[in-house]
């Protein structure tokens, strides 16, 4: 990681109608295709799976990402490398 990067404090994920997702706290997009987007965020890795996924906005300086398409799942990979599903984290 570059020392020039801004240190983000919070992460926000907003999912609208399973068709649009806005994410803050994004550090890097590691991989991207029509069915999967793999990100590095301040809270660890994040895998987004779906159909016809399209990155409509990416600004790594601000840590903002917008994706459109059909979103089927969000899975966190914690800093320790253990996968954690977003819904499991929300309803603990």
C-alpha positions, 0 to 999 in steps of 0.5 A, spaced: 500 500 500 502 506 498 503 511 504 500 517 500 493 513 501 488 516 505 486 513 511 479 511 511 475 510 518 468 507 516 465 503 511 458 504 508 455 499 504 448 501 501 444 496 496 438 498 493 433 493 490 439 488 489 440 492 483 445 497 485 450 497 490 454 503 493 461 502 497 465 506 501 472 505 504 474 501 498 482 501 497 483 497 491 479 493 486 483 486 485 478 482 480 472 484 476 468 480 471 460 480 469 459 475 475 464 477 480 467 483 483 473 482 488 475 488 492 480 490 498 476 494 503 478 497 510 474 491 513 478 486 509 476 483 502 469 483 499 467 478 494 460 481 490 457 475 486 451 476 481 449 477 474 451 483 469 455 486 474 458 493 471 462 498 475 459 505 474 463 509 478 470 508 481 474 513 485 480 510 489 482 517 492 475 517 495 474 510 496 468 510 493 465 504 488 458 504 485 456 497 481 450 496 477 447 489 475 443 483 479 447 482 486 446 475 489 451 475 494 456 479 498 462 475 502 467 478 507 474 475 507 476 478 514 483 481 515 485 474 518 483 470 512 476 467 514 470 468 510 464 471 513 458 472 510 455 479 510 448 477 513 451 473 518 455 479 521 449 483 521 444 478 524 449 476 530 
